[in-house]
Amino acid sequence: MYQAFAIRPVGRDILFNPGGAFDAIFSLSTEAAQGWATARYHSGAGSFESAYLRKDFYSRGLIDCSYGPELSHFPWLSDAGNILSTIRSFTRKFVHTYYTDDESLRKDTEIKSWVSEANGPAAVIDFPKSIHTRAMLVDVLTHMSYLSAIVHNTLNINEGFANYGVLPTHPTGLYSPIPTTKGVKDVLPWLPNLELSIAQITTLTDFNRPQVANSGLDVVAMFDNFKNDQEVVLAVEEFEQEMVKISQRIQNKQFDEDGLSQGAPFLWKVLDPRAVPFYLAV
């Protein structure tokens, strides 16, 4: 939860301010962007338990689907799945050192108060009504880490130039709403002019965080402060070693003989644990 609230004032002052980034350089206005995000949040995107990776992807027919062929390539799931399983492994070890059994968890009044507040004043959508087993707590804490370290950094355009700049249909490449009819002969009206292109590049640059690497704020260091006893210290070391291995595999991605990487014509390295922060950031 490091700097969890910072995203709001920073976003207000840079992205959603009148005449700011959304108003000036993107196809949607500030009002439209905020309206879309609010609508998405209340129509499924804001659900907590339903957004657990496998639950979410299963409900959308992306994995374990009973109809149609399986996806031949799924780069995001491949990288995110490895990171998530490593986070879950550490979280389980940490929770099991803190609570010796499920009964000790059920006696924790702070957990009860947290659940009560999440379902009450915080109005978290689809949050568990109770957390009465260690497995449930592992699920909740793992998902919180997943949202900040994986989902957020995928959507937050880290390494935007290398990964999204090569995709001509990506929303950041458009200055007007996507056409609703076929037969468009001239795409220039949908592209920003030179001045706006420079402004857009500048904004995308702000979302790149090269200073995060090896700073103690990257995903590798996510649990660096979770060292309440020797068993957890060893679990942290194991977590960091596995994250470095995942980082190396991502950085070592190459094109095959067909000019593809994981089925795509570009190298997708967005989720390098040594290049993205473990917290919400603008």
URPE-V346146 format. One record per residue. N is the residue number from 0. RES is the residue in three letters. PHI is phi in whole degrees, 0 to 359 (none if undefined). BURIAL is + if it has 24 or more other ideal C-beta (glycine too) atoms within 12 Angstrom, else -. D_LAST is the distance of its C-alpha to the last C-alpha in whole Angstrom. Layout:
N,RES,PHI,BURIAL,D_LAST  N,RES,PHI,BURIAL,D_LAST
This chain:
0,MET,none,-,14  1,TYR,305,-,13  2,GLN,55,-,10  3,ALA,301,-,11  4,PHE,273,-,11  5,ALA,300,-,8  6,ILE,298,-,6  7,ARG,288,-,9  8,PRO,295,-,10  9,VAL,293,-,7  10,GLY,298,+,7  11,ARG,298,-,11  12,ASP,274,-,11  13,ILE,247,+,9  14,LEU,261,+,9  15,PHE,254,+,12  16,ASN,287,-,14  17,PRO,304,-,18  18,GLY,80,-,18  19,GLY,279,+,14  20,ALA,303,+,13  21,PHE,293,+,14  22,ASP,296,-,17  23,ALA,270,+,18  24,ILE,231,+,17  25,PHE,247,+,17  26,SER,288,+,20  27,LEU,254,+,19  28,SER,285,-,19  29,THR,304,+,16  30,GLU,299,-,19  31,ALA,292,-,20  32,ALA,297,+,16  33,GLN,293,-,16  34,GLY,296,-,19  35,TRP,295,-,19  36,ALA,297,-,16  37,THR,295,-,18  38,ALA,296,-,21  39,ARG,296,-,20  40,TYR,299,-,19  41,HIS,273,-,23  42,SER,244,-,24  43,GLY,133,-,23  44,ALA,294,-,20  45,GLY,270,-,19  46,SER,290,-,22  47,PHE,275,+,22  48,GLU,297,+,25  49,SER,294,-,26  50,ALA,267,+,22  51,TYR,306,+,24  52,LEU,311,+,23  53,ARG,291,+,27  54,LYS,298,-,28  55,ASP,298,+,25  56,PHE,292,-,26  57,TYR,295,-,30  58,SER,296,-,30  59,ARG,265,-,28  60,GLY,75,-,31  61,LEU,269,-,29  62,ILE,222,-,31  63,ASP,50,-,34  64,CYS,276,-,35  65,SER,272,-,39  66,TYR,227,-,39  67,GLY,72,-,38  68,PRO,285,-,38  69,GLU,290,-,35  70,LEU,296,-,32  71,SER,288,-,33  72,HIS,219,-,30  73,PHE,213,-,27  74,PRO,306,+,24  75,TRP,298,+,21  76,LEU,295,+,24  77,SER,298,+,25  78,ASP,287,+,22  79,ALA,296,+,21  80,GLY,297,-,24  81,ASN,295,+,25  82,ILE,295,+,22  83,LEU,297,+,22  84,SER,295,+,26  85,THR,289,+,25  86,ILE,298,+,23  87,ARG,297,+,26  88,SER,300,+,28  89,PHE,294,+,27  90,THR,302,+,26  91,ARG,297,+,30  92,LYS,296,+,31  93,PHE,295,+,29  94,VAL,298,+,30  95,HIS,287,+,34  96,THR,279,-,34  97,TYR,276,+,33  98,TYR,243,+,35  99,THR,288,-,38  100,ASP,200,-,39  101,ASP,295,-,38  102,GLU,297,-,40  103,SER,295,-,38  104,LEU,291,+,35  105,ARG,296,-,37  106,LYS,275,-,38  107,ASP,282,-,35  108,THR,291,-,34  109,GLU,292,-,31  110,ILE,297,+,30  111,LYS,299,-,32  112,SER,294,-,30  113,TRP,298,+,27  114,VAL,297,+,28  115,SER,297,-,30  116,GLU,290,-,27  117,ALA,297,+,25  118,ASN,276,-,27  119,GLY,256,-,28  120,PRO,302,-,26  121,ALA,285,-,23  122,ALA,53,-,24  123,VAL,291,+,22  124,ILE,284,-,24  125,ASP,63,-,26  126,PHE,276,+,26  127,PRO,306,+,29  128,LYS,285,-,31  129,SER,203,-,32  130,ILE,236,+,32  131,HIS,244,-,35  132,THR,225,-,35  133,ARG,295,+,33  134,ALA,298,-,32  135,MET,295,+,30  136,LEU,295,+,28  137,VAL,300,+,27  138,ASP,299,+,26  139,VAL,296,+,24  140,LEU,292,+,22  141,THR,297,+,22  142,HIS,294,+,20  143,MET,298,+,18  144,SER,293,+,17  145,TYR,299,+,17  146,LEU,295,+,15  147,SER,277,+,12  148,ALA,272,+,13  149,ILE,250,+,15  150,VAL,298,+,14  151,HIS,300,+,10  152,ASN,285,+,10  153,THR,290,+,13  154,LEU,279,+,11  155,ASN,270,+,8  156,ILE,59,+,10  157,ASN,295,+,10  158,GLU,57,+,13  159,GLY,303,+,13  160,PHE,294,+,16  161,ALA,288,-,18  162,ASN,251,+,18  163,TYR,254,+,17  164,GLY,297,-,19  165,VAL,269,-,22  166,LEU,257,-,22  167,PRO,295,-,24  168,THR,260,-,23  169,HIS,291,-,20  170,PRO,306,+,18  171,THR,291,+,16  172,GLY,269,+,20  173,LEU,246,+,21  174,TYR,248,+,22  175,SER,232,-,24  176,PRO,304,-,24  177,ILE,302,-,26  178,PRO,299,-,30  179,THR,259,-,32  180,THR,233,-,35  181,LYS,275,-,36  182,GLY,92,-,38  183,VAL,291,-,35  184,LYS,261,-,37  185,ASP,231,-,34  186,VAL,269,-,31  187,LEU,304,-,30  188,PRO,300,-,29  189,TRP,267,-,26  190,LEU,249,-,25  191,PRO,290,+,23  192,ASN,285,-,25  193,LEU,302,-,25  194,GLU,297,-,23  195,LEU,288,-,21  196,SER,297,-,20  197,ILE,297,-,19  198,ALA,296,-,17  199,GLN,293,+,15  200,ILE,299,+,15  201,THR,298,-,14  202,THR,296,+,11  203,LEU,297,+,11  204,THR,298,-,11  205,ASP,299,+,8  206,PHE,275,+,6  207,ASN,272,+,9  208,ARG,233,+,9  209,PRO,297,-,13  210,GLN,287,-,13  211,VAL,290,+,12  212,ALA,304,-,16  213,ASN,58,-,18  214,SER,261,-,17  215,GLY,89,-,17  216,LEU,245,+,14  217,ASP,274,+,14  218,VAL,299,+,16  219,VAL,303,+,19  220,ALA,264,+,19  221,MET,307,+,18  222,PHE,248,+,21  223,ASP,296,-,22  224,ASN,264,-,23  225,PHE,268,+,25  226,LYS,230,-,28  227,ASN,276,-,30  228,ASP,202,-,33  229,GLN,297,-,35  230,GLU,296,-,34  231,VAL,289,+,31  232,VAL,303,-,30  233,LEU,295,-,32  234,ALA,294,+,30  235,VAL,296,+,27  236,GLU,299,-,28  237,GLU,296,-,29  238,PHE,300,+,26  239,GLU,295,+,24  240,GLN,296,-,27  241,GLU,291,+,27  242,MET,294,+,23  243,VAL,296,+,24  244,LYS,297,-,27  245,ILE,298,+,24  246,SER,300,+,22  247,GLN,296,-,25  248,ARG,296,-,26  249,ILE,292,+,23  250,GLN,292,-,24  251,ASN,272,-,27  252,LYS,300,+,27  253,GLN,224,-,30  254,PHE,280,-,31  255,ASP,272,-,34  256,GLU,295,-,38  257,ASP,265,-,37  258,GLY,75,-,33  259,LEU,239,-,31  260,SER,230,-,29  261,GLN,54,+,29  262,GLY,83,-,30  263,ALA,245,+,28  264,PRO,275,-,28  265,PHE,209,+,25  266,LEU,270,+,24  267,TRP,265,+,21  268,LYS,235,+,19  269,VAL,302,+,16  270,LEU,262,+,16  271,ASP,290,+,18  272,PRO,302,+,17  273,ARG,268,+,17  274,ALA,237,+,15  275,VAL,236,+,12  276,PRO,285,+,10  277,PHE,272,+,12  278,TYR,234,+,10  279,LEU,289,+,7  280,ALA,212,+,4  281,VAL,243,+,0
